[in-house]
Amino acid sequence: MLRDKPEKGSNEEAQLLAEFSRRCRELNWHSAFRALGEDTLLVIDPEVKAALETEFGNLKCHSKSPGIEEALPKGVSRILFLCRDHEWIKVKEARSLAQGVSILSLMYDVAPMGVLLEQEFPREKSGSTTDMRELTPVRNWLLTMPGSDSEYLHLLLEKNNVPSISPLAGKMISSWVLLSSDFRVLRFAACALKHAKQRGGAVHLDMYLTQLVFWHTSLNRKRFFRWFNDAGAHMLYFISRDKARHAGLNEMLAGAPYDSLWDRSESKVRQLEGQKFCLQSALDRLIDMMLVESKLELPMQNIDEFKIISLEDLVVAPQEVMHAVTHFWSLETPRNWQVLDWRARYLALPEFVAQAKMLRKEMQKLFIQ
């Protein structure tokens, strides 16, 4: 849900740090942190380090808090920065002073790379720009809200060998925007788009993260949407019309160790059965979703090449909808589409389905009043 930045030392901050640490797994950072050795110095806030070690175990590299001046430990050939305050400034200062040492920003050099294919952090930085006029243009985009089951569309396209969709930013970035005092979204986006261009396929843009960026950074909507149009972007907006299922799913998954039903096996999904969600909290999430959509939907439709498809249409007519997607993105259309049964995933969760029906009735009361 959309929220303000937490106060230092609060329970909200602790929960956000734990969420950030958990979400590091989606980019394979858990393996990279565990692989760090004595040739690396990690400059990191104490509370961030404590949260990471709670999630991944004790780090074996050298570490120090930002702002503490001390001699470089013997044998260190690489310095990594993960700082909540002014990380990029600290990195630039270190690069101007240190000689013969590789210096990387985890948030601006590494996170934009997406999932680490190697089980360790890189040793060379990736250059990036800070001006939106210089951002690498990417033609095809997918815009979604969390919980819309856009992962189902991802799986269908992958199953039919259509070029994959890669996220502009991992979900951990949503947590870091709230933890950081000065998240530099243009620097991050410049590097992320460069890597997305190299991977090919469409780029996935999360509406929730986009709204967080507008709330908590210097980027404004007008500049953002103008850049999309100037870049000739083809924006595909994927929605779920069933807001009761959508809000209820987000509320149920808020307490789960993963964020989607589609990136886990059916046996893992069945473990969620029996978890009840609070109807009032789900209604709060519904209002939150509608707020985000109202802020972004209309401006997005000012993009010249803009198309809306729904989960419900995809489930009913998967071949027709996927054909429309590939045509819109100017991709080769498979002759014989292979489909997946969307309903099977939810049949494993009968109690959730029953609760979603109750939530739908509460929604009707809310809107009728």
Order of alpha helices (4+ residues) and beta strands (2+ residues): alpha-alpha-beta-alpha-beta-beta-alpha-beta-beta-alpha-beta-alpha-alpha-beta-alpha-alpha-beta-alpha-alpha-alpha-beta-alpha-alpha-alpha-alpha
